Amino acid sequence: MNHTDLNIPKKRYRILFCSDALLVDGVTSYILHLGTALVRAGHQVAVLGRWAGKGFQERYRREGMQVFCTLSPTVGNLWFDAKARAFDPDVILTDSRRSFPLATRLKKVTGKPVVTYFLDHLEKTDRPGRDVPSLVRWSDAWAVAEDPIRRSLLEVAPDVPLFKLPRPLEGIIQGTPPPEREPFHLVCFGRLSGYKTPGMFRLLEEVDRLEREIPGFCITVVGGGGWRFWRFKALAAKINRKLGRSCVRVTGTQVDPAPWLEKASVICGGSTSAIEGVLSERPVICFTGFWFGLITEDDLEEALGYYFGERGGHGHFHEPGVLEKVIPEVLRVHREYDSLRKSLPVMARRLQPHFASEEAVSCFEQIMRFLTS
């Protein structure tokens, strides 16, 4: 007999996410996606941490989460301690890297269990408080979204309780009809990290060829990333002067991708950005260190297995000839645009179950049953 049969209301939990992100990145977006799904399922969610730049604070609040943030030279402070005590969470959720020392501190302050989620393989564990023994000692359970990471964690710490906790994108990223082919708008989307930007730079370096093949094209680079952002800005100014029109735009960090996804004829990006592109029903060309090329119906499952270039795939940008695929793939999308558009809703529907909100909430509640049993 289940709760529905007994007419017993489902347990609602108070969840405190720790965050130490200075800018929008994979961790802060994961908190947004998972936190939104949990709030919509009736749980109470708060996010606590320091920020020193443009983040998701307003989007967190808009989705019904409480936000406790302040400028702080240290990862933790007495103000954070007081806010955590007052919120009185049932569980503390943290990533395995920057936020983990804060979660460790708040576990001592509140006495509540810590669930550590891994969005990447174990790395940078030489940092104080983020080493493997600390991750094992201070975590009551580990959580992971992807099988390759899960397998690697089992090898490192087979005795730590390990659960699935997927990234829910359902309801956040909506598919919309793609625009007409002309004007052809390429949106390079995602954080401007070292392994995601070589394809974007190659795109701009060969802009003369684009101008010959696709007159009237435009490119928007959406994302922040230190010095690379300023290099993109300089390249954009140079190209716009050369071509005599404003065809390349660099926006910097954007907390809501929806307007840019909606305008795009094609998305150039990787990992979560590529997933969002497919769910938005746009052609997606993977631009990552491990995958360069158009995602099609035939290789969608393979791309998913590699987390759209995050974990591996079709070569590496250091290998000879890989970056030479960039312009041909863009031209292919332009040439086959009308036929490709027909497959986009099918691809989005195939991908949606892997990022369903209901499954993420169910996985979280399974973790809580384990912690409270």
C-alpha angles and dihedrals in degrees: 000000000000135000091267091056091052093042088232115152115244117256113264117210135206108227126192117196117200116215132179097171118137094192140019108289142141094290097050092046090050089054089050094050098042094037091052092052091049093049091050088051090057102262124131113241133188131178120209129186148088127289131188100177147019109328143152096276096121094043090051090053092044090056091053102263124134114235125208110183139146140158109272134168089211132054091242137026142169092267091057089048091054094047092049092050092049093049089049098200126205089216140009118222121199141164117246096247132040097007098045097088089053091051090049090054094047092049088060090046098047103023090226126137122264124222112195117203124201119213092171138027116278108287140149089029090148089081115105112263093011099075120120096257089054092047089052097042099048100037121087090192140356125226132196138178102205134057097224090057092043092055093049092049092051089056093052100042113009093170097058113098105251124195138179115250111169128198108256113215097158111117093014099069112046126192116237131181109274118245124254115280095254127094087035108218121193115195116196101201133189144045111322097240127158097259097042101049107058090085091049091051090049089052091056094042090058096043091124089065091049090052091053095046101034110028112198095024119152132199128204120190109204118190145059130249120151117254093003089064090058092046089054090049091053092047091048092052091048093049094046091052092047095049094039095232138080099256101139122058128180112198104178121214115358120188095200116048095183099092092049094045090050093054095047125108088190134005119222111195146090146242112002093001090056091048091051089050093054092046088051088057096244129133108261128206111192112230105183140120090263107034134039118175150066117301109230137176089262097058101030094107091047090050090050090052089056092042088245096301099324095106102028139297139141104013131294130277090244091062116097114267098008097110089046087074093067101084096036090054092050090049090048091056091049092047096046097033099124094048093043091054090064092062097047098086090047092053092047092052091050091051099044098078090059091059101036119149093217092059093048092051091046091051091050092050090050089056090051092050088054093049094048099040 
